[in-house]
Amino acid sequence: MSHVVLADEGIELFRRLTAGRPGVELLLRKPNGNRWGKSHQDEPMREACGRAKIEPPANFHCLRHTYASHSVMAGAPLLVVARNLGHADTRMVEKHYGHLSESYVAEAIRAAAPRFGIIEDRKIAALGDRVPA
């Protein structure tokens, strides 16, 4: 079993869900109290997506993909995202999400690159440019 690191919001959600409950109790149950089975969430997810006008409907894998995409776009290192998704290395994250970090990389380079004190001089024209008379 892997360990998933949660943001403060996720920690608070699980604190609320578990408050006053025995540690051996299932965390999430169906409204009738039964366990969720494989694919039991499909119909409620389709219904929720319909009400929210999300087309095509999302599923839990889509939510995982969205989490990873937003993490990468927010600048989380690919290795950190990979580990939190349960991957041993970054190959899957690079394959599916690495392209999303290109703008982050460009912004980070522009923000952190050394400055050389080059100041534009409007009196100098590049070769081939016409200087107005």
N, C-alpha and C positions, 0 to 999 in steps of 0.2 A: 504494500500500500504506500502510495506516495503522499507527501505532505504538501498541501496547497496553501500558499500564503495569501491572506485576504487583506483587502484595504479596510480602513476603519469602518466604512459603511457595511461591509460584509460581516465583520466581527460583531457589530451592533445588531444586525439582522439575526444572526445565530444566537446571540445572547437573549434576544426577545423570544425567539422560537423555543429556546430550551428552559426559560425561566420557570422554576417550580416543577420541572419534570424529572423523573428518574433518569440516570445516565444510560440505562439499558433500553429505554423506550425509543421506538423508531422516531426519527426527527420529523419526517413528513409522511402524512397518511392521506388517503383519499377522503373526501367529505363524509363518506359513510363509515370511516374508521379503518377500512381495510388497507392492506399494503398496496403500493403501486406495483404493477407488473410491467413486464417489457411491453412497450408501445401503448400502455394505458394513457399516457400523457398526450398522445397524438391528437385525439379528438378535442380535448379541452384547449390545446394549443391552436388548432385550426379555428375553433370558435373565437378564441381571444383575438387572433389575427384578423378574423373577419370583422369583429367589432371595431378593431383599431384601424381597419382598412389597410392592412399590411399584405401586399401581394408581390410575390407568392408568399404563402404562409411560412413562418419561421418554425424551426424545430430546435431541440436542445443543442444539436450539433452546430446549427446556425448561431446560437447564442455563444457557444464556445469560440467559434470563428470570429464573431464580432468582438468578444473580449480580447482575443489575441490581436486582431487588427487595430483596435483602439490603443492597446498597450504599445504596439510597435510605433504607431503614428504619434503617440505621446512621448516617444523617445526611450522607452524601456529597452535595454540591451537585448539582442536576440537570444543570448544564452539564458538570461533571466526569464524571458517569456517561455522559452523551450522547457526549462526546468519546471516552471509553474504549471505547464500543460502536461507534465509527466514524460517528456521526451528526454532521452539520454544525451542528445547533442542538438545542434541548431539546424541540421539538414532539413527537417520538415518545416520549421519556421521560416528558414531562408527560402525554401521552395514556394511556400504559400503566402508568406507575409513580408518577406525581405524587401520587395519592391516598394512597399508602403513607406519605408523609412527613408527613401531617397530625399524627399523634401526636408526631413528632419536633419539628415546629414548635411545638406547644403546650408541650412540655417545655422547649424552648429559650427560649420567651418567658417561661415561669414562672421559669426559672433566671436569666435575664438582665434581666428587667424591673426598672425602678427601684423602690425601696421608699420609701414616703412616711411611714413611722413611724406608720401608722394601727394602733391597738391596739383590739381589741374591748373594749367596756365592757359588762359584763353587767347594769349598772344602767339601761341605756337600752333601751327597747322601741320597735320601729318602730310608726308610726301604724297603728292597727287591731289591733295585738297586745294581748292581754289581759294585764295585769300581775297575777300571783297576789296575793291578799290576805294 
